């Protein structure tokens, strides 16, 4: 037996070849088969090697033995594919008659069948249908051998192949090429009856068997290999995506420090392209001090333990600037476990420190805002309680005044004392209004206002306030946006800021008031506590005074905090500004340094221009008396008694209650219809709005007047707020109370 290449070169010879030729098998390897079997006519070898000679390629001749003997000989050739390569098995035997030839044929057939079945690959013989296949082929297709034979290859293929072609179209192309005598090698995909896809590599060759032209397909299952390749590709893709999209720098370097790969974040940090980075030596990117530290400390630790966690170092950027980074490195080893390269994650510390500083500033703003909110709540509560006291003081002073005759000498000095009581109480009321403005509980009559007009009207007064030692400069933007605000409150803001600037320049200086249209985007608004994105009007008051330290700036808006000597400041000026600005939905910021002056920036939300509300026409003096029945509910005894006295003095019938429960009982027991309920808003137990809801369930037409130390906007609900015309703020005088009562009783029905 000889295994030959397609051209007849002997690749291997069996042990029996030595008995036939007299030479050992290894001596025959590499020789042409025609030089080994000399008696076969040369013109017969093409038929033998192709398998076309009489089915089994039997020839007769006499082979001269190595010892000089000559005996009859028969030779056959069987083409087949071994390990994916075309080969020919040549069998030669001494001829001893027809029986001998048949034995050789049977031996060759048995040998071929053994090779056919024993192949590790699937083997098919086919024309337009499968003619034969080995057991490995049947197992690969998931069918018994009998279910494979006689069926076309298309029955075992999906509709389309991975290249997108129809399976029938691709199959026809490959068969046509193989029939032209050219071996075809190509990838293919089969489908099993259970639907599982099988990826294979196919070698397709043309062979002649028994005078019939067939195709032999050697098929190797590469599904596991393809899956491994796909998984590797997906893993590589995930790695590359993570590598390229990481916000931190990632770099791969050789052990000598030269870079092999880097992501976009690291390249942006240093300012180089990847090609430029690969050409640079490590020394060009590392300052000498850090190079020495890496050589003496970092590199030995990395080689010893395989990683180094979070150490700080510097790189030199392309522009020559040093940038501080935080580095985490680990070793990458080769298949033999030897250190091969270093992978590192690099974080820009400058960006991290900017982020930490921004976070610190935001936390500081939050703490300051929470502190101011808490102080505001306390200030608002104190002002509310104080207003009850002031209402009693001013009301009783008014009653005392009405009992004194200014023409009587005995009453003249008492009237002077009453006036002093009233003046002191009014000053105290002003302080409470400032406290309420800080705590955002002050009532405001908002309207469309141009800040430039407010500044222009105040200018003469401002110049008198700052005196001639200070130069005043106005820089007012044209076409300034409109804000919704109370003009009196805006005047208070401007005046307080100007007075604060004046006091910071005792030796004179320069004071600038600026206005501008600005737009706060989302990041700018987020950096300012309480600010919202959108168009704003900017008011700036800037001075060249003594400036403020960081400690003073931290408390600048706290009520009763002042740097002025005792008796020269209440500490409510800037806190009032803060409260008014926040109440208007705006934001105020202060920039100051000791010895370099201060700048207060006020941002107010800009609104579409709208005309100011017309002033009510002057009317005649109205009668303040009445005969209706009024129910008064007030938990503060002095305010309740004073309110009852004022109303009874004007002719009204008055029922007084100290709580909502008492008011409900008085309403049930009253024999007269109650025309008006006068109630405090905040009371122990049920509140004023809750009392109103219960009484209106019984009398929908009941009119109501609220009294409170807070503003209307701070009471009621978002759906049903308390309107300002239905609220009387404390402290109030007798005349104001009687006018408001008459307005409510004579006005339209309340909803």
C-alpha positions as CSV (number, residue, x, y, z in Angstrom):
1,X,0.0,0.0,0.0
2,X,1.2,3.5,-0.9
3,X,-0.2,6.8,-0.1
4,X,0.6,9.3,-2.9
5,X,0.0,12.9,-3.6
6,X,-2.3,13.8,-6.5
7,X,0.8,14.0,-8.8
8,X,2.0,10.5,-7.8
9,X,4.7,11.4,-5.3
10,X,4.9,8.7,-2.6
11,X,4.2,10.2,0.8
12,X,4.1,7.0,2.8
13,X,4.5,3.2,2.1
14,X,3.3,0.2,4.0
15,X,5.4,-2.6,5.4
16,X,4.5,-4.9,2.5
17,X,6.2,-2.5,0.0
18,X,9.6,-3.9,1.1
19,X,8.7,-7.5,0.1
20,X,7.6,-6.2,-3.3
21,X,10.4,-3.7,-4.0
22,X,13.3,-4.9,-1.9
23,X,13.6,-1.5,-0.3
24,X,12.5,-0.3,3.1
25,X,9.4,2.0,3.2
26,X,11.3,5.1,4.3
27,X,13.5,4.8,1.3
28,X,10.5,5.1,-1.0
29,X,9.1,8.3,0.5
30,X,9.4,11.2,-2.0
31,X,9.9,9.0,-5.0
32,X,7.5,9.1,-8.0
33,X,5.2,6.0,-7.8
34,X,6.1,5.3,-11.5
35,X,9.8,4.9,-10.4
36,X,8.8,2.5,-7.7
37,X,6.5,0.2,-9.8
38,X,8.6,0.1,-13.0
39,X,6.6,-2.5,-15.0
40,X,3.5,-0.4,-15.1
41,X,3.3,1.4,-18.4
42,X,3.8,5.2,-18.0
43,X,0.6,6.0,-20.0
44,X,-1.5,4.1,-17.5
45,X,-0.5,6.2,-14.4
46,X,-2.9,9.1,-15.1
47,X,-5.8,6.6,-15.1
48,X,-4.6,4.8,-12.0
49,X,-4.1,8.1,-10.0
50,X,-7.4,9.5,-11.0
51,X,-9.3,6.2,-10.4
52,X,-10.6,6.1,-14.0
53,X,-9.0,2.7,-15.0
54,X,-11.7,-0.1,-15.0
55,X,-13.2,0.8,-11.8
56,X,-10.3,-0.4,-9.7
57,X,-7.5,0.6,-12.0
58,X,-6.1,-2.9,-12.3
59,X,-3.1,-3.3,-14.6
60,X,-1.0,-6.4,-15.4
61,X,2.7,-6.6,-15.7
62,X,5.8,-8.2,-14.2
63,X,7.7,-6.6,-11.3
64,X,11.4,-7.4,-11.0
65,X,12.1,-8.2,-7.3
66,X,15.2,-6.8,-5.7
67,X,16.7,-10.3,-5.9
68,X,16.1,-10.5,-9.6
69,X,12.9,-12.5,-9.6
70,X,10.1,-11.3,-12.0
71,X,6.5,-12.1,-11.1
72,X,3.0,-11.0,-12.3
73,X,1.7,-7.7,-10.8
74,X,-1.7,-5.9,-10.4
75,X,-2.1,-2.2,-9.4
76,X,-5.2,-0.2,-8.4
77,X,-5.7,3.5,-7.4
78,X,-8.4,5.0,-5.0
79,X,-8.6,8.8,-4.8
80,X,-9.8,10.3,-1.5
81,X,-9.4,13.3,0.8
82,X,-7.1,12.8,3.8
83,X,-6.9,15.7,6.4
84,X,-8.5,18.0,3.9
85,X,-5.9,17.2,1.1
86,X,-6.5,15.2,-2.1
87,X,-4.6,11.9,-1.9
88,X,-4.4,8.6,-3.8
89,X,-4.1,5.2,-2.1
90,X,-2.2,2.9,-4.5
91,X,-2.4,-0.9,-3.9
92,X,0.0,-3.2,-5.7
93,X,0.1,-7.0,-5.4
94,X,1.7,-10.0,-7.0
95,X,-0.7,-11.4,-9.5
96,X,-1.8,-15.0,-9.0
97,X,-5.0,-15.0,-11.1
98,X,-8.5,-13.5,-11.0
99,X,-9.1,-14.4,-7.4
100,X,-6.0,-12.5,-6.4
101,X,-7.3,-9.4,-8.2
102,X,-10.7,-9.7,-6.4
103,X,-8.9,-10.0,-3.1
104,X,-6.9,-6.8,-3.8
105,X,-10.1,-5.0,-4.8
106,X,-11.8,-6.1,-1.6
107,X,-8.8,-5.2,0.5
108,X,-8.7,-1.7,-1.1
109,X,-12.5,-1.3,-0.6
110,X,-12.1,-2.3,3.0
111,X,-9.2,0.1,3.5
112,X,-11.1,2.9,1.8
113,X,-14.2,2.2,3.9
114,X,-12.1,2.2,7.1
115,X,-10.6,5.5,6.2
116,X,-14.0,6.9,5.2
117,X,-15.7,5.9,8.5
118,X,-12.7,6.6,10.7
119,X,-12.2,10.1,9.5
120,X,-12.6,12.7,12.3
121,X,-14.4,15.0,9.9
122,X,-17.8,14.5,8.2
123,X,-17.5,13.0,4.7
124,X,-20.2,13.2,2.0
125,X,-20.3,11.7,-1.5
126,X,-22.9,13.6,-3.5
127,X,-24.2,14.5,-6.9
128,X,-27.3,16.7,-6.7
129,X,-28.2,14.6,-3.6
130,X,-26.3,12.8,-1.0
131,X,-25.0,9.4,-2.2
132,X,-23.0,8.3,0.8
133,X,-21.8,9.8,4.1
134,X,-19.9,8.5,7.1
135,X,-21.3,8.2,10.6
136,X,-19.7,11.5,11.7
137,X,-21.7,13.3,9.0
138,X,-24.9,11.8,10.2
139,X,-24.2,12.8,13.8
140,X,-23.3,16.3,12.7
141,X,-26.7,16.7,10.9
142,X,-28.6,15.1,13.8
143,X,-30.2,12.4,11.6
144,X,-29.7,8.7,11.0
145,X,-27.6,7.9,8.0
146,X,-30.6,6.5,6.2
147,X,-32.4,9.9,6.6
148,X,-29.5,11.7,5.0
149,X,-29.0,9.6,1.8
150,X,-31.1,10.5,-1.2
151,X,-31.9,14.1,0.0
152,X,-30.5,17.3,-1.4
153,X,-28.0,19.4,0.6
154,X,-30.5,22.2,0.7
155,X,-32.7,20.2,3.1
156,X,-30.0,20.6,5.8
157,X,-29.3,24.3,5.3
158,X,-31.1,27.5,6.5
159,X,-32.6,29.8,3.9
160,X,-29.6,32.0,3.8
161,X,-25.9,31.7,4.5
162,X,-23.9,34.1,6.8
163,X,-22.8,36.0,3.6
164,X,-26.4,36.8,2.9
165,X,-26.8,34.6,-0.2
166,X,-29.6,32.1,-0.5
167,X,-28.3,28.6,0.4
168,X,-29.5,27.2,-2.9
169,X,-27.7,30.0,-4.8
170,X,-24.4,29.5,-2.9
171,X,-24.6,25.7,-3.2
172,X,-25.0,25.8,-7.0
173,X,-22.0,28.2,-7.3
174,X,-19.7,26.0,-5.2
175,X,-20.7,22.8,-7.0
176,X,-20.2,24.3,-10.4
177,X,-16.7,25.4,-9.4
178,X,-15.8,21.9,-8.1
179,X,-17.0,20.2,-11.2
180,X,-14.6,22.3,-13.2
181,X,-11.8,20.5,-11.5
182,X,-11.0,23.1,-8.8
183,X,-11.1,22.1,-5.2
184,X,-13.5,24.5,-3.3
185,X,-13.0,25.6,0.3
186,X,-15.7,27.7,1.9
187,X,-17.6,28.3,5.2
188,X,-21.1,26.9,5.4
189,X,-24.0,26.7,7.8
190,X,-26.2,23.7,8.4
191,X,-29.4,23.5,10.4
192,X,-30.3,20.4,12.5
193,X,-33.9,19.2,12.9
194,X,-34.0,20.7,16.4
195,X,-33.3,24.1,14.8
196,X,-29.7,24.4,16.1
197,X,-27.3,25.9,13.6
198,X,-24.0,24.3,12.9
199,X,-21.1,26.2,11.4
200,X,-18.7,24.2,9.2
201,X,-15.7,24.5,6.9
202,X,-16.1,22.6,3.6
203,X,-13.6,21.2,1.1
204,X,-15.4,20.1,-2.0
205,X,-13.6,18.1,-4.8
206,X,-14.6,16.2,-7.9
207,X,-14.0,12.4,-7.9
208,X,-14.8,9.5,-10.2
209,X,-16.3,6.4,-8.6
210,X,-17.2,3.4,-10.8
211,X,-17.1,5.6,-13.9
212,X,-19.5,8.1,-12.3
213,X,-18.5,11.8,-11.7
214,X,-19.3,12.6,-8.0
215,X,-18.4,15.3,-5.5
216,X,-16.6,14.5,-2.2
217,X,-17.2,16.9,0.6
218,X,-14.9,16.9,3.7
219,X,-16.8,18.9,6.4
220,X,-15.3,20.1,9.7
221,X,-17.6,21.3,12.5
222,X,-16.3,24.7,13.6
223,X,-19.4,25.8,15.6
224,X,-17.5,25.9,18.9
225,X,-14.7,27.8,17.2
226,X,-17.1,30.3,15.7
227,X,-18.8,30.8,19.0
228,X,-15.5,31.3,20.8
229,X,-14.5,33.8,18.1
230,X,-17.9,35.6,18.4
231,X,-17.5,35.7,22.2
232,X,-14.0,37.0,21.9
233,X,-15.1,39.6,19.4
234,X,-18.0,40.7,21.7
235,X,-15.6,40.8,24.7
236,X,-13.1,42.9,22.6
237,X,-15.9,45.2,21.6
238,X,-17.1,45.7,25.2
239,X,-13.5,46.3,26.3
240,X,-12.9,48.8,23.5
241,X,-16.2,50.6,24.2
242,X,-15.3,50.8,27.9
243,X,-11.8,51.8,27.0
244,X,-12.8,54.6,24.7
245,X,-15.8,56.0,26.6
246,X,-14.2,56.1,30.1
247,X,-14.1,59.6,31.6
248,X,-10.8,58.5,33.3
249,X,-7.7,58.1,31.3
250,X,-6.6,54.5,30.5
251,X,-3.2,53.6,29.2
252,X,-1.2,50.5,28.4
253,X,2.6,50.9,28.6
254,X,5.7,48.7,28.1
255,X,7.8,47.9,31.1
256,X,10.2,50.7,30.1
257,X,7.4,53.2,30.3
258,X,6.7,53.9,26.6
259,X,3.0,53.9,25.8
260,X,1.5,51.3,23.5
261,X,-2.2,52.3,23.7
262,X,-4.3,55.0,25.4
263,X,-7.9,56.1,25.3
264,X,-9.4,59.5,24.3
265,X,-9.6,60.8,27.8
266,X,-5.8,60.3,28.4
267,X,-4.9,61.7,25.0
268,X,-7.1,64.8,25.7
269,X,-5.5,65.2,29.1
270,X,-2.0,65.3,27.6
271,X,-2.8,66.9,24.3
272,X,-1.1,64.3,22.1
273,X,-2.4,61.9,19.4
274,X,-1.8,58.2,20.0
275,X,0.9,58.0,17.3
276,X,2.7,60.9,18.9
277,X,2.4,59.4,22.3
278,X,3.9,56.1,21.1
279,X,7.0,57.8,19.8
280,X,7.7,59.7,23.0
281,X,10.1,58.3,25.6
282,X,8.7,58.1,29.2
283,X,11.2,60.8,30.3
284,X,9.5,63.3,28.0
285,X,6.2,63.0,29.9
286,X,7.4,62.8,33.5
287,X,9.0,65.6,35.6
288,X,12.4,64.6,37.0
289,X,11.2,64.5,40.6
290,X,8.4,62.1,39.8
291,X,10.6,60.0,37.6
292,X,13.0,59.4,40.5
293,X,10.0,58.5,42.8
294,X,8.6,56.0,40.2
295,X,12.0,54.4,39.7
296,X,12.8,54.1,43.4
297,X,9.4,53.3,44.9
298,X,6.5,52.8,42.5
299,X,8.1,50.4,40.0
300,X,9.6,48.0,42.6
301,X,6.2,47.8,44.5
302,X,4.4,47.2,41.2
303,X,6.8,44.3,40.3
304,X,6.6,42.8,43.8
305,X,2.8,42.8,44.4
306,X,1.5,43.2,40.9
307,X,-0.5,46.4,41.5
308,X,-0.2,49.9,43.0
309,X,-3.4,51.6,44.3
310,X,-4.1,55.3,43.9
311,X,-0.8,57.2,44.0
312,X,-0.4,60.8,42.9
313,X,2.1,61.9,40.2
314,X,2.4,64.5,37.5
315,X,2.6,64.3,33.7
316,X,3.9,67.0,31.3
317,X,1.3,68.1,28.8
318,X,2.1,68.9,25.2
319,X,2.0,72.7,26.1
320,X,4.6,72.1,28.8
321,X,2.3,72.5,31.7
322,X,2.4,69.9,34.5
323,X,-0.9,68.2,35.4
324,X,-1.5,66.4,38.6
325,X,-3.2,63.0,38.3
326,X,-4.2,60.0,40.5
327,X,-2.9,56.7,39.1
328,X,-3.9,53.1,39.7
329,X,-1.6,50.5,38.0
330,X,-1.4,46.8,37.6
331,X,0.9,44.3,35.8
332,X,-0.2,42.4,32.7
333,X,1.7,39.1,32.4
334,X,2.4,36.9,29.3
335,X,1.4,33.2,29.0
336,X,4.5,32.1,30.9
337,X,3.6,34.4,33.8
338,X,6.3,36.9,33.2
339,X,5.6,40.7,33.5
340,X,4.9,42.0,30.0
341,X,3.3,45.5,30.3
342,X,1.6,47.8,32.7
343,X,-2.1,49.0,32.6
344,X,-3.1,52.2,34.4
345,X,-6.2,54.2,35.1
346,X,-5.4,57.9,35.3
347,X,-7.8,60.5,36.9
348,X,-7.3,64.2,36.4
349,X,-6.9,65.6,39.9
350,X,-7.5,69.2,38.8
351,X,-11.0,68.3,37.5
352,X,-11.6,66.3,40.7
353,X,-10.5,69.2,42.9
354,X,-12.7,71.6,40.9
355,X,-15.6,69.2,41.4
356,X,-14.9,69.0,45.1
357,X,-14.7,72.7,45.4
358,X,-18.0,73.2,43.6
359,X,-19.5,70.5,45.9
360,X,-18.1,72.3,48.9
361,X,-19.6,75.6,47.7
362,X,-23.0,74.1,47.0
363,X,-23.0,72.4,50.5
364,X,-22.0,75.8,52.0
365,X,-24.8,77.5,50.1
366,X,-27.3,74.8,51.3
367,X,-26.2,75.1,54.9
368,X,-26.4,78.9,54.7
369,X,-29.8,78.7,53.1
370,X,-31.1,76.2,55.7
371,X,-29.7,78.5,58.5
372,X,-31.3,81.5,56.9
373,X,-34.6,79.7,56.5
374,X,-34.6,78.6,60.1
375,X,-33.7,82.2,61.3
376,X,-36.4,83.5,59.0
377,X,-39.0,81.2,60.5
378,X,-38.0,82.4,64.0
379,X,-38.0,86.0,62.9
380,X,-41.5,85.6,61.2
381,X,-42.9,84.0,64.4
382,X,-41.5,86.7,66.6
383,X,-42.8,89.4,64.3
384,X,-46.3,87.8,64.3
385,X,-46.4,87.7,68.1
386,X,-45.0,91.2,68.4
387,X,-47.7,92.5,66.0
388,X,-50.3,91.3,68.4
389,X,-48.7,93.3,71.2
390,X,-48.3,96.4,68.9
391,X,-52.0,96.1,67.9
392,X,-53.0,96.4,71.5
393,X,-50.6,99.2,72.2
394,X,-51.6,101.3,69.2
395,X,-55.3,100.5,69.6
396,X,-55.4,101.5,73.2
397,X,-53.3,104.6,72.5
398,X,-55.9,105.5,69.9
399,X,-58.7,105.0,72.4
400,X,-56.9,107.0,75.0
401,X,-56.4,109.8,72.5
402,X,-60.1,109.9,71.7
403,X,-60.9,110.4,75.4
404,X,-58.6,113.4,75.7
405,X,-59.5,117.0,74.8
406,X,-56.5,118.8,73.2
407,X,-58.0,122.1,74.3
408,X,-57.8,121.2,78.0
409,X,-54.6,122.1,79.7
410,X,-54.8,119.0,81.8
411,X,-55.0,116.7,78.8
412,X,-52.3,118.4,76.7
413,X,-49.4,116.7,78.5
414,X,-51.2,113.4,78.3
415,X,-51.7,113.8,74.6
416,X,-47.9,114.3,74.2
417,X,-47.3,111.1,76.1
418,X,-49.8,109.3,73.9
419,X,-48.0,110.6,70.8
420,X,-44.7,109.3,72.1
421,X,-46.3,105.9,72.8
422,X,-47.6,105.9,69.2
423,X,-44.3,106.9,67.7
424,X,-42.4,104.3,69.6
425,X,-45.0,101.7,68.6
426,X,-44.8,102.7,64.9
427,X,-41.0,102.4,65.0
428,X,-41.5,98.9,66.5
429,X,-44.0,98.2,63.7
430,X,-41.3,99.2,61.2
431,X,-38.9,96.7,62.7
432,X,-41.5,93.9,62.5
433,X,-42.1,94.7,58.9
434,X,-38.4,94.4,58.3
435,X,-38.4,91.1,60.1
436,X,-41.4,89.9,58.0
437,X,-39.6,91.0,54.8
438,X,-36.6,89.0,55.8
439,X,-38.7,85.9,56.5
440,X,-40.8,86.4,53.3
441,X,-44.0,87.0,55.3
442,X,-44.5,90.6,54.4
443,X,-47.4,91.5,52.2
444,X,-46.6,93.1,48.8
445,X,-48.7,94.8,46.2
446,X,-46.9,93.6,43.1
447,X,-47.1,95.3,39.7
448,X,-45.1,95.7,36.5
449,X,-42.0,97.7,37.4
450,X,-39.0,99.0,35.5
451,X,-36.0,99.0,37.8
452,X,-34.4,101.9,35.9
453,X,-37.4,104.1,36.7
454,X,-37.2,103.2,40.4
455,X,-33.5,104.1,40.4
456,X,-34.1,107.3,38.5
457,X,-36.8,108.5,41.0
458,X,-34.6,107.6,43.9
459,X,-31.4,109.3,42.5
460,X,-31.9,112.7,44.2
461,X,-32.5,111.1,47.6
462,X,-29.6,108.7,47.1
463,X,-27.2,111.7,46.4
464,X,-28.4,113.3,49.7
465,X,-27.9,110.1,51.6
466,X,-24.3,109.4,50.4
467,X,-23.2,113.1,50.7
468,X,-20.6,114.8,48.5
469,X,-17.7,112.7,49.6
470,X,-18.9,109.7,47.5
471,X,-19.2,109.8,43.7
472,X,-22.4,108.2,42.4
473,X,-22.4,106.7,38.9
474,X,-25.5,105.2,37.2
475,X,-25.0,102.7,34.4
476,X,-28.5,101.7,33.4
477,X,-29.1,99.4,30.5
478,X,-31.6,100.5,27.8
479,X,-34.7,98.5,27.1
480,X,-34.5,96.9,30.6
481,X,-36.9,94.0,31.2
482,X,-39.9,94.4,33.4
483,X,-40.2,92.7,36.8
484,X,-43.3,92.0,39.0
485,X,-42.6,93.7,42.3
486,X,-43.8,96.2,44.9
487,X,-42.1,99.5,43.9
488,X,-41.8,100.5,47.6
489,X,-40.0,97.2,48.4
490,X,-37.6,97.8,45.4
491,X,-36.9,101.3,46.8
492,X,-36.2,99.7,50.2
493,X,-33.7,97.2,48.6
494,X,-31.9,99.9,46.7
495,X,-31.8,102.3,49.7
496,X,-30.5,99.7,52.1
497,X,-27.8,98.6,49.7
498,X,-26.7,102.2,49.1
499,X,-26.7,103.0,52.8
500,X,-24.6,99.9,53.4
501,X,-22.1,101.0,50.7
502,X,-22.0,104.5,52.2
503,X,-21.1,103.2,55.6
504,X,-18.3,101.1,54.0
505,X,-16.7,104.3,52.6
506,X,-16.4,106.7,55.6
507,X,-13.5,108.6,53.8
508,X,-15.3,108.8,50.5
509,X,-15.1,106.7,47.4
510,X,-17.1,105.6,44.3
511,X,-20.5,104.0,44.2
512,X,-21.9,102.5,41.0
513,X,-25.4,101.3,40.4
514,X,-25.8,99.1,37.3
515,X,-28.7,97.4,35.6
516,X,-28.6,94.8,32.8
517,X,-30.7,92.1,31.0
518,X,-29.2,88.7,31.7
519,X,-30.2,85.1,31.0
520,X,-29.5,82.4,33.6
521,X,-29.1,79.0,32.0
522,X,-29.6,75.8,33.9
523,X,-26.0,75.4,35.2
524,X,-25.8,79.1,36.2
525,X,-29.1,78.8,38.0
526,X,-28.0,75.6,39.8
527,X,-24.9,77.4,41.1
528,X,-27.1,80.0,42.8
529,X,-29.4,79.1,45.7
530,X,-33.1,79.6,44.9
531,X,-32.4,80.9,41.4
532,X,-34.4,79.6,38.4
533,X,-33.3,79.4,34.7
534,X,-34.7,82.1,32.4
535,X,-34.4,85.9,31.7
536,X,-33.6,88.1,34.6
537,X,-33.0,91.8,35.4
538,X,-29.6,92.3,37.1
539,X,-29.2,95.1,39.6
540,X,-25.7,95.7,40.9
541,X,-24.6,98.0,43.7
542,X,-20.8,98.3,43.7
543,X,-18.5,100.3,46.1
544,X,-14.8,100.9,46.6
545,X,-15.1,100.7,50.4
546,X,-13.3,98.6,53.1
547,X,-14.7,95.3,51.9
548,X,-15.6,92.3,54.1
549,X,-13.8,89.2,55.4
550,X,-15.0,85.7,54.7
551,X,-16.4,85.4,58.2
552,X,-18.5,88.5,57.8
553,X,-19.7,87.4,54.3
554,X,-20.9,84.1,55.8
555,X,-23.3,86.0,58.1
556,X,-24.0,89.1,56.1
557,X,-27.8,88.5,55.7
558,X,-28.5,87.2,59.2
559,X,-31.0,89.4,61.1
560,X,-29.5,91.5,63.9
561,X,-26.0,90.8,62.7
562,X,-24.0,94.0,62.3
563,X,-20.4,95.1,62.3
564,X,-21.4,98.6,63.3
565,X,-21.0,100.0,66.9
566,X,-23.8,99.5,69.3
567,X,-26.6,102.0,68.7
568,X,-25.6,102.7,65.0
569,X,-27.3,99.7,63.3
570,X,-30.1,97.3,63.9
571,X,-28.7,94.5,61.7
572,X,-31.9,94.3,59.7
573,X,-31.0,96.3,56.6
574,X,-29.4,93.6,54.5
575,X,-31.6,90.8,56.0
576,X,-34.6,92.9,54.8
577,X,-33.0,93.1,51.3
578,X,-32.4,89.3,51.4
579,X,-36.0,88.6,52.4
580,X,-37.5,91.0,49.8
581,X,-35.4,89.6,46.9
582,X,-36.3,86.0,47.8
583,X,-40.0,86.9,48.2
584,X,-39.8,88.2,44.6
585,X,-38.4,84.9,43.4
586,X,-35.0,86.4,42.9
587,X,-31.4,85.8,44.1
588,X,-28.7,88.0,45.7
589,X,-25.0,87.3,45.7
590,X,-22.2,89.3,47.4
591,X,-18.5,89.6,46.2
592,X,-16.1,91.3,48.5
593,X,-12.5,91.3,49.7
594,X,-11.0,93.2,52.5
595,X,-9.7,96.5,51.2
596,X,-11.1,96.1,47.7
597,X,-14.7,97.0,48.1
598,X,-17.9,95.0,47.7
599,X,-20.5,94.2,45.0
600,X,-24.1,93.1,45.6
601,X,-25.7,91.5,42.6
602,X,-29.5,91.1,42.6
603,X,-31.2,88.9,40.0
604,X,-34.9,89.4,39.6
605,X,-37.0,87.3,37.2
606,X,-38.0,89.3,34.1
607,X,-41.7,89.4,33.1
608,X,-43.5,90.5,30.0
609,X,-44.2,94.2,30.0
610,X,-47.6,95.0,31.5
611,X,-49.2,98.4,32.4
612,X,-49.4,99.4,36.0
613,X,-52.8,99.1,37.6
614,X,-54.7,102.4,37.7
615,X,-55.0,104.2,41.0
616,X,-58.5,104.2,42.4
617,X,-60.4,107.4,41.9
618,X,-60.7,109.6,45.0
619,X,-64.1,109.3,46.8
620,X,-66.0,111.1,49.4
621,X,-65.6,110.5,53.1
622,X,-67.4,107.2,53.8
623,X,-69.5,106.4,56.9
624,X,-67.7,104.0,59.1
625,X,-70.8,103.0,61.2
626,X,-73.1,100.0,60.8
627,X,-75.8,97.9,62.5
628,X,-74.9,94.4,61.3
629,X,-73.9,91.5,63.7
630,X,-70.3,90.6,63.6
631,X,-68.6,87.5,65.1
632,X,-65.0,88.1,66.2
633,X,-62.7,85.1,66.7
634,X,-59.2,85.9,68.1
635,X,-57.1,83.9,70.5
636,X,-55.1,86.8,71.8
637,X,-57.2,88.4,74.5
638,X,-55.9,92.0,74.2
639,X,-56.3,92.1,70.4
640,X,-59.8,90.5,70.7
641,X,-61.0,93.0,73.3
642,X,-59.6,95.9,71.3
643,X,-61.3,94.7,68.1
644,X,-64.6,94.3,69.9
645,X,-64.4,97.8,71.3
646,X,-63.6,99.4,67.9
647,X,-66.5,97.6,66.3
648,X,-69.0,98.3,69.0
649,X,-68.0,102.0,69.0
650,X,-69.2,102.1,65.4
651,X,-72.7,100.7,66.2
652,X,-72.1,97.0,65.3
653,X,-73.5,94.1,67.4
654,X,-70.4,92.0,68.2
655,X,-70.0,88.4,69.5
656,X,-66.5,87.5,70.7
657,X,-64.9,84.1,70.7
658,X,-61.4,82.9,71.9
659,X,-61.3,79.8,69.6
660,X,-62.9,78.2,66.6
661,X,-65.0,76.0,68.8
662,X,-66.3,79.0,70.8
663,X,-67.1,80.7,67.5
664,X,-69.1,77.7,66.3
665,X,-71.1,77.6,69.6
666,X,-71.8,81.4,69.4
667,X,-72.9,81.0,65.8
668,X,-75.4,78.3,66.8
669,X,-76.8,80.2,69.7
670,X,-77.1,83.6,68.0
671,X,-80.7,84.8,67.5
672,X,-79.6,87.3,64.9
673,X,-78.1,86.5,61.5
674,X,-74.3,87.0,61.5
675,X,-73.3,89.2,58.6
676,X,-69.5,89.1,59.0
677,X,-66.9,86.8,60.6
678,X,-63.7,88.6,61.6
679,X,-61.1,85.8,62.5
680,X,-57.4,85.4,63.1
681,X,-55.7,83.1,60.6
682,X,-53.4,81.1,62.9
683,X,-55.0,79.9,66.2
684,X,-54.6,76.9,68.5
685,X,-56.7,74.0,67.3
686,X,-58.7,74.8,64.2
687,X,-57.3,77.6,62.1
688,X,-59.3,80.6,60.7
689,X,-59.7,79.1,57.2
690,X,-61.0,75.8,58.8
691,X,-63.5,77.8,60.8
692,X,-64.7,79.7,57.7
693,X,-65.1,76.4,55.8
694,X,-67.4,75.0,58.5
695,X,-69.5,78.1,58.8
696,X,-69.9,78.5,55.1
697,X,-71.2,75.0,54.9
698,X,-74.1,76.3,56.9
699,X,-74.3,79.8,55.4
700,X,-72.7,80.0,52.0
701,X,-73.2,83.8,51.9
702,X,-71.2,84.5,55.1
703,X,-68.6,87.2,54.5
704,X,-65.2,87.0,56.1
705,X,-62.4,89.3,57.1
706,X,-59.1,87.7,58.2
707,X,-56.7,89.4,60.6
708,X,-53.0,88.3,60.9
709,X,-49.5,89.3,61.4
710,X,-48.6,87.5,58.2
711,X,-49.3,88.2,54.5
712,X,-52.1,86.7,52.5
713,X,-49.8,84.6,50.4
714,X,-48.7,82.7,53.5
715,X,-52.2,81.4,54.3
716,X,-54.8,79.3,52.6
717,X,-54.0,76.7,50.0
718,X,-52.6,76.9,46.5
719,X,-56.1,76.3,45.1
720,X,-57.8,78.8,47.5
721,X,-55.3,81.4,48.7
722,X,-56.5,84.2,51.0
723,X,-56.9,87.3,48.8
724,X,-55.3,90.5,50.1
725,X,-58.6,92.5,50.1
726,X,-59.9,89.9,52.6
727,X,-57.0,90.2,55.0
728,X,-56.2,93.0,57.5
729,X,-52.6,93.0,58.7
730,X,-51.6,93.7,62.3
731,X,-51.1,96.2,63.8
732,X,-54.1,98.2,62.6
733,X,-55.9,101.3,63.7
734,X,-59.6,101.8,64.5
735,X,-60.2,103.7,61.2
736,X,-58.4,101.1,59.1
737,X,-60.4,98.3,60.7
738,X,-63.7,100.0,60.3
739,X,-62.9,100.9,56.6
740,X,-62.0,97.3,55.8
741,X,-65.1,96.0,57.6
742,X,-67.3,98.4,55.6
743,X,-65.6,97.4,52.3
744,X,-66.2,93.7,52.9
745,X,-69.9,94.2,54.0
746,X,-70.6,96.5,51.0
747,X,-68.5,94.6,48.5
748,X,-69.4,91.8,46.1
749,X,-70.2,88.3,47.5
750,X,-67.2,86.2,48.4
751,X,-66.4,82.9,46.7
